[in-house]
Amino acid sequence: MKQLNCAKHWILALALVLPLTAACGKTVGETIDDTTITTRVKTAMLNDPAVGGLSIDVDTFKGVVTLSGRVKDQNEKSQAIALARRTSGVVEVKDALQVVPSQE
């Protein structure tokens, strides 16, 4: 009886852990790391007055950061990319930013 209960616990533990390790091809640790990287990049952009951090989306997958959204000029785009590249844990930066001059 004791062995049956132990087996049930192992099966339950595996049922709970396996989806976490298979989700989107990332482990739990990688998911946490990617979230941390995204937060660091976004924080750097929000703290830089030359970058409109609210208009830039940051997505991270296995250390690869993708920047998307609209920026007002090439300087803002270059600064956003530079900030992302300087962030700890970033392996690569993919640029999907669109330069859309503001119409004032």
C-alpha positions as CSV (number, residue, x, y, z in Angstrom):
1,M,0.0,0.0,0.0
2,K,2.8,2.4,0.9
3,Q,4.5,1.7,-2.5
4,L,1.2,2.5,-4.3
5,N,0.9,5.9,-2.5
6,C,4.5,6.7,-3.3
7,A,3.9,5.9,-7.0
8,K,0.8,8.1,-7.0
9,H,2.9,11.0,-5.6
10,W,5.5,10.5,-8.3
11,I,2.9,10.4,-11.1
12,L,1.3,13.5,-9.7
13,A,4.6,15.3,-9.4
14,L,5.5,14.4,-13.0
15,A,2.1,15.5,-14.2
16,L,2.7,18.9,-12.6
17,V,6.3,19.4,-13.7
18,L,6.4,18.1,-17.3
19,P,4.1,20.8,-18.7
20,L,6.3,23.4,-17.2
21,T,9.4,22.1,-18.8
22,A,7.7,21.6,-22.2
23,A,5.8,24.9,-22.4
24,C,6.9,26.7,-25.5
25,G,10.2,24.8,-25.5
26,K,11.5,26.6,-22.5
27,T,12.3,25.4,-19.0
28,V,11.0,27.3,-15.9
29,G,14.4,28.8,-15.4
30,E,14.5,30.0,-19.0
31,T,11.1,31.6,-18.7
32,I,12.1,33.4,-15.5
33,D,15.4,34.5,-17.2
34,D,13.5,35.8,-20.3
35,T,11.0,37.7,-18.0
36,T,14.0,39.3,-16.2
37,I,15.7,40.3,-19.4
38,T,12.4,41.8,-20.7
39,T,12.0,43.8,-17.5
40,R,15.6,45.0,-17.6
41,V,15.4,46.1,-21.2
42,K,12.0,47.9,-20.7
43,T,13.3,49.6,-17.5
44,A,16.4,50.9,-19.4
45,M,14.1,52.3,-22.1
46,L,11.8,53.9,-19.7
47,N,14.7,55.5,-17.8
48,D,16.3,56.9,-21.0
49,P,14.7,60.3,-22.1
50,A,15.8,59.7,-25.7
51,V,13.7,56.6,-26.0
52,G,9.9,56.5,-25.9
53,G,9.8,53.3,-23.9
54,L,6.0,53.2,-23.7
55,S,5.7,52.8,-27.5
56,I,8.2,50.0,-27.8
57,D,7.2,46.3,-27.1
58,V,9.9,44.0,-25.8
59,D,9.6,40.3,-26.2
60,T,12.3,37.8,-25.1
61,F,12.7,34.1,-26.1
62,K,15.8,32.2,-24.9
63,G,17.8,35.5,-24.5
64,V,16.8,36.8,-28.0
65,V,15.1,40.1,-27.6
66,T,12.7,41.4,-30.3
67,L,11.9,45.1,-30.3
68,S,8.7,46.2,-32.0
69,G,6.6,49.3,-32.2
70,R,7.0,52.8,-33.4
71,V,9.8,55.3,-32.8
72,K,10.0,58.9,-33.9
73,D,13.4,58.8,-35.7
74,Q,16.5,56.8,-36.4
75,N,18.3,58.1,-33.3
76,E,15.6,56.7,-31.0
77,K,15.6,53.4,-32.9
78,S,19.4,53.2,-32.6
79,Q,19.3,54.1,-28.9
80,A,16.6,51.5,-28.1
81,I,18.7,48.8,-29.9
82,A,21.8,49.8,-28.1
83,L,20.1,49.7,-24.7
84,A,18.8,46.2,-25.4
85,R,22.2,45.0,-26.5
86,R,23.9,46.3,-23.3
87,T,21.4,44.5,-21.1
88,S,22.8,41.5,-19.2
89,G,21.6,38.2,-20.5
90,V,20.7,39.4,-24.0
91,V,22.1,37.0,-26.7
92,E,20.8,38.8,-29.7
93,V,18.5,41.8,-30.6
94,K,16.0,41.6,-33.4
95,D,14.8,44.9,-34.7
96,A,11.1,45.2,-35.8
97,L,10.9,48.9,-35.0
98,Q,9.2,51.3,-37.4
99,V,10.3,54.9,-37.8
100,V,7.2,57.0,-38.0
101,P,8.0,60.8,-37.7
102,S,5.6,62.6,-35.3
103,Q,3.3,65.0,-37.1
104,E,3.1,68.1,-35.0
